[in-house]
Amino acid sequence: MLGSRLGMLCLAMAIVASACSGSAEPVTTTAAPTTTAPVTTVPVATAPPTTASRPEVAALALTVDRWALDNAVGAVAVGVVTPTGEIITVMASRNGIEWPVDSLFEVGSLTKTVVAATAVSLAARGVVDLDVPIATWLPDFPAADTITLRHLMGHTAGLQDGNAEPDPAELLRLSRPVAPEELIEQAGGLVGAIPAGTSHAYSNAGYWVVGAVLEAATGEPVAATIRAEVLEPLGLEDTYLAWSEDLGADLVPGEVAIGADTEPLQLGPEPLAGVITAAWSAGGIVSSAPDMAAFYGALFGGELLPEAWVGEMQAPSAGSGYGLGIERRRYGSLEAWGHNGAVPGYTASALRQESPDGYAVVVLANKLVVTSDGIQPDTETFAAHLLNQVVTLEL
């Protein structure tokens, strides 16, 4: 899984503790379509308008609709950013419900890319230094004199997540929010014998610490800093750090199951308090396909960060393909940067073509099934398929 080991998911709700490894099988897209998927476009700047009558857009909608049927996904939202900056969004809905294309989903670890971009934006303005020990801001954190923001965001800080979660009995109540201070205390207990900067180990707890550093450095809640550094400059009005901010609309209700043959648990239109607060700066963002597509489209296009600082995000950490909040991947002849997300009820993937003026694709689904073989639906494989499709079609 692209940059996601489900460490945060694995104890939240205490429902996926035994199913956090393995890769999902590729998903086919050959079944008959469901009802016609509505297509909407969100033009940005002076990008040319898109119409549903364009055959290549209709082909994209058909692919999304088929995938939703193949995977029994109630709602899947797809956002595509073209090299001209145009945003094309498609929503496929089942079960007789037609959700608007700007509906809200939990995006899980896509949060890490947003948080990393926030930190890098602050670094570009001199508010933080990626290579200064975090003792500058969190002097009482274990090994704070050797761990840096770069280590934390590249998963090389030596934190070994294990069961990096609050007590599962508490989370099962689904009503008690988990305070950031509790998360940082747990993260401190995960600092191990591995020296910072020497090896890569995916860590949700590391991103909790990033959140705490940003709060200490700015004197503001991390939600406010994300909004000031990323969301407002890009005009993203449907993105929130859940629980820290009130959502502008209800979520598309998700469903979660353990095992392919298990009856799924149907979730409601609001985030589960114990789960979303335990995600916090590692996976607590709620957003829409148009917003996430605009973010990943802008990330490497010079609209958000200076080119040199984009390079900082793309620099690999400790021999891995992971940079800062984003990972490099290859799909056939295409090279892309992206991330996956998975939280109870939702799966997500985002890919941004390697080229500075390349395509970006985001897939948000309201379903999570965890088995011993991995998680379904496989949004990464589907996002890669769509990326190849839109490049071939030249949308």
KEVOLO-430760 format. One line per field, with one value per residue (C-alpha): x, z negated, y negated. Coordinates in nm, 3 decimals, m for minus. Layout:
N
east <- X,... $
up <- Z,... $
north <- Y,... $
END
This chain:
395
east <- 0.000,0.130,0.270,0.009,0.047,m0.278,m0.101,m0.354,m0.643,m0.523,m0.641,m0.899,m1.235,m1.041,m1.183,m0.883,m0.610,m0.538,m0.558,m0.301,m0.069,m0.072,m0.172,m0.508,m0.553,m0.593,m0.955,m1.109,m1.337,m1.529,m1.876,m2.185,m2.235,m2.484,m2.696,m2.526,m2.269,m2.319,m2.026,m1.951,m1.659,m1.500,m1.303,m1.012,m0.849,m0.890,m0.896,m1.127,m1.469,m1.553,m1.885,m2.028,m2.080,m1.708,m1.653,m1.333,m1.511,m1.800,m1.546,m1.400,m1.747,m1.818,m1.494,m1.576,m1.931,m1.813,m1.558,m1.823,m2.037,m1.750,m1.651,m2.000,m1.900,m2.194,m2.025,m1.695,m1.581,m1.302,m1.120,m0.883,m0.663,m0.541,m0.216,m0.420,m0.543,m0.896,m1.062,m1.294,m1.495,m1.708,m1.933,m2.071,m2.348,m2.531,m2.828,m3.049,m2.864,m2.707,m2.443,m2.311,m1.954,m1.836,m1.960,m1.735,m1.532,m1.274,m0.944,m0.724,m0.353,m0.390,m0.379,m0.005,0.058,m0.143,0.036,0.378,0.297,0.194,0.524,0.726,0.533,0.627,0.988,0.993,0.892,1.146,0.892,1.037,1.354,1.314,1.658,1.663,1.601,1.241,1.373,1.343,0.966,0.908,1.201,1.044,0.979,1.209,1.515,1.399,1.762,1.817,1.477,1.389,1.075,1.234,1.275,0.915,0.763,0.983,0.911,1.276,1.248,1.286,0.927,0.802,0.425,0.315,m0.021,0.007,m0.343,m0.536,m0.694,m0.925,m1.196,m1.213,m1.222,m1.502,m1.726,m1.686,m1.787,m1.479,m1.254,m0.884,m0.680,m0.361,m0.169,m0.265,m0.138,0.195,0.241,0.185,0.417,0.691,0.666,0.730,1.076,1.299,1.660,1.677,1.868,1.679,1.760,1.893,1.591,1.238,0.942,0.593,0.461,0.129,0.260,0.534,0.272,0.105,0.438,0.454,0.115,0.242,0.558,0.357,0.132,0.429,0.607,0.310,0.115,m0.196,m0.400,m0.267,m0.608,m0.573,m0.220,m0.325,m0.600,m0.369,m0.080,m0.262,m0.640,m0.694,m0.415,m0.567,m0.927,m1.020,m1.349,m1.455,m1.155,m1.140,m0.931,m1.222,m1.324,m1.089,m1.323,m1.695,m1.769,m1.955,m2.178,m2.251,m2.017,m2.113,m2.182,m1.919,m1.927,m1.662,m1.627,m1.371,m1.359,m1.511,m1.812,m1.887,m2.194,m2.061,m2.118,m2.301,m2.164,m2.342,m2.299,m2.062,m1.707,m1.671,m1.528,m1.284,m1.151,m1.118,m0.951,m0.708,m0.617,m0.561,m0.264,m0.188,m0.526,m0.805,m0.885,m1.230,m1.250,m1.408,m1.274,m1.258,m1.062,m0.818,m0.765,m0.694,m0.447,m0.248,m0.265,m0.120,0.138,0.407,0.290,0.441,0.105,0.162,0.535,0.849,1.018,1.314,1.080,0.886,1.222,1.248,0.919,1.041,1.380,1.376,1.420,1.664,1.675,1.297,1.073,0.902,0.975,0.796,0.431,0.433,0.580,0.719,0.565,0.581,0.280,0.390,0.561,0.417,0.597,0.385,0.387,0.102,m0.042,m0.313,m0.557,m0.772,m0.990,m1.299,m1.557,m1.335,m1.047,m0.866,m0.577,m0.412,m0.154,0.026,0.213,0.587,0.588,0.554,0.254,0.123,m0.215,m0.339,m0.603,m0.784,m1.020,m1.239,m1.462,m1.702,m1.608,m1.337,m1.314,m1.019,m0.910,m0.594,m0.495,m0.519,m0.787,m1.058,m1.150,m0.808,m0.822,m0.451,m0.474,m0.783,m0.621,m0.323,m0.563,m0.740,m0.410,m0.307,m0.652,m0.658,m0.303,m0.395,m0.720,m0.548,m0.842 $
up <- 0.000,0.104,m0.206,m0.434,m0.680,m0.863,m1.194,m1.314,m1.185,m1.347,m1.697,m1.643,m1.705,m1.789,m1.473,m1.246,m1.488,m1.315,m0.955,m0.892,m0.632,m0.279,0.052,0.220,0.552,0.865,0.936,1.277,1.446,1.691,1.540,1.681,1.560,1.300,1.345,1.525,1.309,1.296,1.423,1.296,1.364,1.150,1.370,1.205,1.315,1.693,1.762,2.049,1.946,1.959,2.068,2.001,2.376,2.441,2.524,2.322,2.011,2.071,2.093,1.759,1.602,1.736,1.588,1.247,1.257,1.345,1.066,0.813,0.923,0.930,0.575,0.433,0.330,0.235,0.345,0.514,0.604,0.854,0.923,1.217,1.275,1.632,1.738,1.817,1.458,1.536,1.269,1.383,1.116,1.140,0.877,0.905,0.657,0.588,0.374,0.531,0.374,0.596,0.399,0.534,0.659,0.383,0.106,m0.196,m0.271,m0.536,m0.346,m0.606,m0.541,m0.251,m0.555,m0.574,m0.240,m0.349,m0.685,m0.522,m0.270,m0.561,m0.739,m0.422,m0.355,m0.705,m0.642,m0.319,m0.521,m0.797,m1.067,m1.119,m1.013,m0.885,m1.010,m1.358,m1.644,m1.765,m2.114,m1.993,m2.025,m2.226,m2.472,m2.685,m2.401,m2.415,m2.187,m2.091,m2.055,m1.765,m1.590,m1.329,m1.137,m0.827,m1.013,m1.133,m0.795,m0.613,m0.867,m0.970,m1.327,m1.481,m1.610,m1.600,m1.591,m1.704,m1.868,m1.862,m1.982,m2.291,m2.491,m2.260,m2.526,m2.524,m2.146,m2.127,m2.306,m1.997,m2.194,m2.389,m2.188,m2.228,m2.319,m2.124,m2.453,m2.491,m2.141,m2.204,m2.529,m2.345,m2.064,m2.317,m2.434,m2.078,m2.045,m2.018,m1.985,m1.612,m1.562,m1.379,m1.010,m0.963,m0.846,m0.715,m0.920,m0.847,m1.157,m1.222,m1.563,m1.393,m1.228,m1.564,m1.672,m1.356,m1.452,m1.801,m1.663,m1.427,m1.712,m1.932,m1.651,m1.543,m1.867,m1.671,m1.647,m1.365,m1.194,m1.171,m1.035,m0.768,m0.667,m0.650,m0.470,m0.229,m0.218,m0.190,0.066,0.290,0.226,0.083,m0.100,m0.153,m0.352,m0.732,m1.007,m1.161,m1.520,m1.535,m1.293,m1.224,m0.893,m0.634,m0.545,m0.640,m0.542,m0.285,m0.538,m0.523,m0.584,m0.740,m0.763,m0.883,m0.632,m0.285,m0.404,m0.711,m0.725,m0.711,m0.987,m0.848,m0.978,m1.006,m0.855,m1.127,m1.209,m1.500,m1.782,m1.920,m1.578,m1.407,m1.705,m1.734,m1.370,m1.418,m1.217,m1.083,m0.924,m1.045,m0.734,m0.575,m0.218,0.126,0.454,0.615,0.320,0.294,0.670,0.666,0.381,0.544,0.879,0.729,0.509,0.774,1.011,0.827,0.712,0.346,0.284,0.447,0.676,0.443,0.159,0.381,0.423,0.046,0.040,0.317,0.164,0.066,m0.298,m0.418,m0.088,m0.053,0.215,m0.049,m0.059,m0.297,m0.317,0.030,0.202,0.548,0.745,1.097,1.290,1.622,1.805,1.572,1.268,1.004,0.649,0.414,0.097,m0.025,m0.308,m0.506,m0.810,m0.930,m0.655,m0.391,m0.153,0.060,0.301,0.473,0.753,0.916,1.240,1.215,1.475,1.340,1.572,1.536,1.443,1.090,0.992,0.659,0.566,0.253,0.158,m0.132,m0.205,m0.391,m0.409,m0.599,m0.547,m0.612,m0.251,m0.287,m0.237,0.021,0.228,0.384,0.459,0.543,0.830,0.954,0.927,1.127,1.389,1.413,1.435,1.733,1.886,1.861,1.994,2.290,2.357,2.310,2.115 $
north <- 0.000,m0.340,m0.505,m0.347,m0.062,m0.125,m0.168,m0.423,m0.215,0.104,0.036,m0.234,m0.071,0.248,0.398,0.436,0.538,0.869,0.753,0.484,0.634,0.756,0.601,0.604,0.782,0.567,0.479,0.539,0.290,0.506,0.545,0.375,0.018,m0.092,m0.399,m0.684,m0.857,m1.233,m1.436,m1.785,m2.013,m2.276,m2.518,m2.694,m3.018,m3.042,m2.669,m2.570,m2.440,m2.072,m1.926,m1.583,m1.539,m1.508,m1.140,m1.111,m1.245,m1.005,m0.722,m0.826,m0.832,m0.484,m0.349,m0.496,m0.362,m0.012,m0.012,m0.114,0.181,0.432,0.338,0.281,m0.071,m0.291,m0.612,m0.687,m1.038,m1.092,m1.416,m1.468,m1.771,m1.819,m1.990,m2.304,m2.322,m2.209,m1.995,m1.717,m1.540,m1.227,m1.071,m0.719,m0.635,m0.312,m0.214,m0.479,m0.772,m1.037,m1.223,m1.553,m1.547,m1.779,m1.548,m1.500,m1.186,m1.105,m1.087,m0.914,m0.944,m1.184,m1.412,m1.348,m1.516,m1.820,m1.840,m1.797,m2.072,m2.293,m2.234,m2.292,m2.615,m2.734,m2.632,m2.830,m3.138,m3.071,m2.989,m2.639,m2.461,m2.106,m2.007,m2.160,m1.914,m1.930,m2.007,m2.366,m2.327,m2.007,m1.992,m1.718,m1.474,m1.167,m1.197,m1.546,m1.655,m1.411,m1.401,m1.665,m1.756,m1.603,m1.273,m1.277,m1.362,m1.109,m0.831,m0.804,m0.934,m0.588,m0.570,m0.211,m0.242,0.103,0.037,m0.339,m0.407,m0.504,m0.225,m0.024,0.002,m0.376,m0.397,m0.144,m0.390,m0.610,m0.917,m1.022,m1.250,m1.178,m1.486,m1.564,m1.555,m1.188,m1.115,m1.287,m1.097,m0.770,m0.877,m0.943,m0.584,m0.463,m0.616,m0.310,m0.212,m0.292,m0.620,m0.892,m0.922,m0.568,m0.369,m0.414,m0.289,m0.425,m0.599,m0.765,m0.867,m1.065,m1.283,m1.344,m1.489,m1.700,m1.843,m1.926,m2.090,m2.309,m2.417,m2.503,m2.688,m2.899,m2.933,m2.832,m2.509,m2.294,m2.314,m2.693,m2.664,m2.413,m2.651,m2.953,m2.783,m2.547,m2.564,m2.939,m3.003,m2.734,m2.834,m2.494,m2.545,m2.183,m2.058,m2.037,m1.885,m1.700,m1.762,m2.058,m2.234,m2.211,m2.041,m2.242,m1.946,m1.587,m1.306,m1.049,m0.769,m0.498,m0.127,0.096,0.474,0.724,1.007,1.022,1.222,1.011,0.790,0.433,0.182,m0.120,m0.448,m0.780,m1.126,m1.249,m1.133,m0.888,m1.097,m0.841,m0.745,m1.083,m1.249,m0.957,m1.023,m1.398,m1.529,m1.180,m1.110,m1.338,m1.542,m1.538,m1.666,m1.636,m1.501,m1.849,m1.989,m1.699,m1.697,m2.071,m2.025,m1.744,m1.921,m2.237,m2.068,m2.026,m2.296,m2.593,m2.725,m2.645,m2.603,m2.742,m2.491,m2.436,m2.346,m2.107,m1.935,m1.907,m1.714,m1.483,m1.403,m1.031,m0.940,m0.673,m0.488,m0.459,m0.607,m0.819,m1.189,m1.424,m1.320,m1.171,m0.865,m0.802,m0.516,m0.374,m0.239,m0.097,m0.381,m0.645,m0.778,m0.944,m1.076,m0.999,m0.860,m0.621,m0.663,m0.420,m0.483,m0.298,m0.346,m0.506,m0.441,m0.697,m0.732,m1.027,m1.024,m1.315,m1.253,m1.313,m1.590,m1.948,m1.997,m1.643,m1.499,m1.433,m1.176,m1.138,m0.851,m0.870,m0.573,m0.523,m0.163,0.026,0.405,0.549,0.910,1.108,1.033,0.656,0.396,0.341,0.157,0.115,m0.255,m0.273,m0.025,m0.205,m0.548,m0.418,m0.277,m0.614,m0.800,m0.587,m0.635,m1.016,m1.044,m0.821,m1.007,m1.345,m1.483 $
END
